[in-house]
Amino acid sequence: MKKANQYFRDTNKTRLLLICYFLFFSVLIQAQEIINLYPSKIPNSKPTELKESGTGMYKDVTIPTLEYFKPNTEKATGAAVIIVPGGGYSVVVYNGEGVSTAKALAEKGIAAFVLKYRLPNDAIMVDKKIGPLQDAQQAIKLVRDNADKWGLDSNKIGIMGFSAGGHLASTAATHFEKSYIDNKENTSLRPDFQILVYPVISMEAGLTHGGSRENLLGKNPGNDEVVLFSNEMQVKANTPIAYLTHTADDSTVDVDNSIQYFEKLRHNKVEVEMHIYPKGGHGFIFRFPGWIDPLLDWLAINSLVKK
């Protein structure tokens, strides 16, 4: 009888511990925070009847947000990454490139923020060319301004972009000296590092991704606009350090986008590392999970994650 009572007590205790564990774990899973990017009026916007649509992949975004994924506290270094999913400036591949990457980085100790940005559209913006850049700059400002609140190092805030999101990330990394947003606090809009995955870099015909260029700049952009948003032409000595990865057989976004950006960074003495895989095509991260390992090594070398 005593053994039975002891078993009963032990079993109940185990159940209680398991219940507490799962309750605690579920709180952690649900602890992600979705933040409106702008506290009040969204700049460069105009009234529209368009409504955001999609689940996991979004179009017609009118209210940009950041989703915060808390870092593994045992591995945290104070580093943060703003993740910019791709989608040809026509959709935001939010879950596939954003959320999945955020979870992987958060597990390694990096605070991850997935950016749901406004897609260039004359129906919702006064000037669609600068709308996505405004959202990227606001994301950098918001994370940097709240670094103390989230336990972050304000000098370890980077940006990461995929495909057309790589164009936006590299635009933020090369156009930070001009503020396209309200920045009375004069917060630095320069990311401390950039990570670009099969990125669109150029808007030059013959090199760019045609759909991304047309969506951002229109069908017949002027030469000045093409040059301004061809980010290989905007690299300077103070451009942030970079990690690039691409495949040689990418038939959607030519690998020369990454190669030309690499060369411009190198010639301006900006530290850059590039990994080009011979095969895998566009979106190779969905077929090759090991793609992230060299990136993690690079992050560790730059004291952004712990090995």
Secondary structure as GFF3:
##gff-version 3
##sequence-region A 1 307
A	DSSP	alpha_helix	2	29	.	.	.	ID=ss1
A	DSSP	beta_strand	33	36	.	.	.	ID=ss2
A	DSSP	beta_strand	65	69	.	.	.	ID=ss3
A	DSSP	beta_strand	80	84	.	.	.	ID=ss4
A	DSSP	pi_helix	94	99	.	.	.	ID=ss5
A	DSSP	alpha_helix	100	107	.	.	.	ID=ss6
A	DSSP	beta_strand	111	116	.	.	.	ID=ss7
A	DSSP	alpha_helix	131	145	.	.	.	ID=ss8
A	DSSP	alpha_helix	147	150	.	.	.	ID=ss9
A	DSSP	beta_strand	157	162	.	.	.	ID=ss10
A	DSSP	alpha_helix	164	174	.	.	.	ID=ss11
A	DSSP	beta_strand	193	197	.	.	.	ID=ss12
A	DSSP	alpha_helix	210	217	.	.	.	ID=ss13
A	DSSP	alpha_helix	223	228	.	.	.	ID=ss14
A	DSSP	three_ten_helix	231	233	.	.	.	ID=ss15
A	DSSP	beta_strand	241	247	.	.	.	ID=ss16
A	DSSP	alpha_helix	256	267	.	.	.	ID=ss17
A	DSSP	beta_strand	272	277	.	.	.	ID=ss18
A	DSSP	three_ten_helix	284	286	.	.	.	ID=ss19
A	DSSP	three_ten_helix	289	291	.	.	.	ID=ss20
A	DSSP	alpha_helix	292	301	.	.	.	ID=ss21
###
